[in-house]
Each structure stands twice: as structure tokens, then as C-alpha cells.
């Protein structure tokens, strides 16, 4: 870590007059009251009196004394000399006299200033260390904060090199402590796995680190499977089991950003504990982030699936609309014929039917049965046709992501919608490889719309009266889709992913909170 972080210009502007004080500053820092004038006039001769007063104003304005007390703007000398009834030229030669040291001691004791000695050094070092440990502030920011703190405490500023070296040394100690704590978190076996992340495996062109830190870009079922595989691989590094609570989250996030942006070779070349600490921060941060990435891909993929299904349904609807109109006209003619015959007292409806083309009527009825949809139908059938796409990722999604929600119940409102979705997801997990019959009472039908309810519990057709378990997965897709919608009350963030949990007697999940270092 570099010792020098100040530029040449910053060094030259420290503890000196960088501009001529304006009238307001002159009045605030260089005005002499009666007591100030009395102390100044106690000095021997006009030169010492003016020099003493100028040094007092300099201490107030800069919080330090100048090596050459005469190195002040002429406006300051004129302003102070006028108050003492002296000439500005009386200051000439004061910076060469030994009396200036005695005057500085008089000003320190008389006006409450403290020299920057070992006690003040230690107190400032403790404060800076705590600040450097808990924040990620740059050295120049710590430098400015230190000078401000010294000014507030009326402790005379030390030399620029003293303060600069102090801050650099403290930041180096903070970094060493941070690296040691993070490097000690994983087990020896986990440490070996982490250090191998920066190596290029045989048969591959890039390291595992390069591959794992690359966010998924393929918005499809296949892309979602890859995103879930990436999450599983990052989760298996073991970050969820490490206790990193002793290290501030900002420090971990800064190291993770470096691991995410730097070349794998640069990470591999880090010395000491810094290399392993950087990889630990990467694993601990990227595991929950990869879950967020997978959920985002899921949201986009399902949204694309819904849009394409809706488009296909609309297109199919428009294509069959003419056939539906033709069949409806045929049935309308039949109905009008029957009504006209029924109005005749001796009319024979059966004879009227015998005169009709029953085959054409039956065909028209079949067309309507195939094309017509219930009022609440939209594109359920088109989603059923995409069942293979959904099955490509849904089992792995339910297996590797742990979803949670807010409070299970609200007074007067019953079970909240988010927990109904969680119950549906748990049910889908339970029947994944089930071979026995499913009792209809086991099905959390509350999340099923009426259109999906008719498909899961059909009342007509060859499956009438029988539960359709495969359609539970298809209808459950809509329940699963709600995990990407925060307003529904279901969430799948870093706190819930890959964390062991249990349920209380009220049904609330506990133990699924974030790792201590991410709280």
C-alpha cells in the first residue's frame, strides 16, 4: 500500500495561506479584542508586538504556526498593524528572532491550543483506525477528516508527512486485519477450491472465476438452467456457512467488486492472505447475487413465454374465427327452424329434424366445441403446448431456490397471497417424483384460476372425475411465476437462497435469514 497519496499541489497547500483572506475572514480570525491587544503590547518592542499578534491570527486561521511567521499576506499584516497603531514594516526581521518560539508557547497556553504530541497522536490514530475499518473512505478523505478533527479540538496541525504516513500505515493495518479474518473463514478444503478458481482447467480457455462471474444473458429455458447451474456452483463454494460478521459488509463488497472486475491473473498474483480473502469475498457475495440473476432470467423467460403464448392464441383465434362464424350460423338456422315448428300446435319437431342435414349440424357443433372458449379462457391451451419448455427448468428452480414471504396471516384477512403461492410451490416439489395417487384435497387449489381449475379437475371428456397431476405442473407455472413479482409478497433474495430453514408452529419460516456478514 503506498505511503504517499497526496499530490505535490496538495502538499504545497497544507498549513499555509493559499489565498488572501477576505474581509469576513479578517474580521473573524485576525480581529484583536482588548485582551488580545493587552497581551500583544506586553511583548518587547513594536516588531515583537506585531509578530505576536500575527502569529495569534495565524493560529486561529490555519490551526498551526508557520515556520516563517512573516510568510503571511500583506493584507493580514496591514489589518493587524492598524489595530495596534503600528506600521506593517515593523514586522520585518521577526521570523529570524528567537522570541517567536516563546510567543508560540504563550499563545498555546493562553488560548487553549495543544501541540500534536504522542498522546494526541495515539488518540487520532485510534479514531482514524475505527473510521478506516468501518468505512471504505479514500486516504485523501481520511486526511481531510483528520485535519478537521484536529481543528475542532484546537490541536495544532502536525507536518503533512506525519499525518500522511499515519493514515497510510493505519489503512495498511486495517487491510491486513481484514485479509486475515476473511482468509480464516473457509476450511482448508474450501480454501483449496477457492484458490483453484483462478486456474485455467485443462480443456478450457478461461478460469472458473471468469466463468462464474459472468452474468447470464440467454433469456430462455436453456439459459435459465445455465443460470441455476451457475448458482449451484457458487453456492457449493460454501459461502453461506462462513461467519464473516467481524468484517464490515462494505469491505467485503469492495473486495468482491475487485474480484469481479480484475483479470483472473491479477487475482492469482495477489500476495499473502489478500488472494484468499478476495476469493472469499467473491464467493460470499456472488452466491446470493447469482440467485437474483437466476430469478431475473426466470422472470424474463416466463414473460417471454406468456407473450408468445398470448400471441399464438390471438393468431389462432383470428384464424378460426371464420369457421366459428360459419358453424354458429348453421346452428342458428337449426334453432330458428325448431322454434318455428314449435310455434305450430301440431308441429312435429322430430319430422323437422329428419329433414335437416344432421351430419352438417353435428360437424358445426364439433367445430364450436373445438374452437369456442370459456369467458375466462385466454391462452391456457397454448401454455399446455409449451409444457416441455416449462419442465426443462421448473424442477431445478424449485429444488435449488428457497423462496419466502412476509407474515403468513393478517388479522381479518386470513392467509396472505404470498404464502398461498409458497404452499403451491411446496406441493409441486412434493409430487415431483411421486408415483402414488394424489388426493384432490391435497391440492392447494387456491392459486388456480377457474380456467386452470377446470383442467386440473376436469368434469368433461375422457379424464372427467380424475385428477390430472401433469397439469398441476403446468398450472403451477403461474404460481411459480409469481415469485418474480414482489407485490405478491413472495421473495427470493440473497437471504433466502440456499439457507437451511424450519417452520414455527404458526407456519412461518425461520432460520432463512441472510448470513451475518450481509445483514
Secondary structure as UniProt FT lines:
FT   HELIX           8..12
FT   TURN            13..15
FT   HELIX           23..29
FT   HELIX           34..41
FT   HELIX           45..62
FT   TURN            69..70
FT   HELIX           74..84
FT   HELIX           88..91
FT   TURN            92..93
FT   HELIX           94..96
FT   HELIX           99..111
FT   HELIX           118..134
FT   HELIX           139..152
FT   TURN            153..154
FT   HELIX           160..183
FT   TURN            184..185
FT   HELIX           188..195
FT   HELIX           196..198
FT   TURN            202..203
FT   HELIX           208..212
FT   HELIX           221..235
FT   TURN            236..237
FT   HELIX           239..241
FT   TURN            245..246
FT   HELIX           249..261
FT   HELIX           264..268
FT   HELIX           273..342
FT   TURN            345..346
FT   HELIX           349..355
FT   HELIX           358..371
FT   TURN            375..376
FT   HELIX           380..385
FT   HELIX           387..400
FT   STRAND          404..405
FT   STRAND          409..410
FT   TURN            411..413
FT   STRAND          414..415
FT   HELIX           417..430
FT   TURN            431..433
FT   HELIX           440..442
FT   HELIX           445..447
FT   HELIX           450..456
FT   TURN            462..465
FT   HELIX           469..481
FT   HELIX           482..484
FT   HELIX           486..488
FT   STRAND          490..491
FT   TURN            494..498
FT   STRAND          502..503
FT   TURN            505..506
FT   STRAND          509..510
FT   HELIX           516..518
//
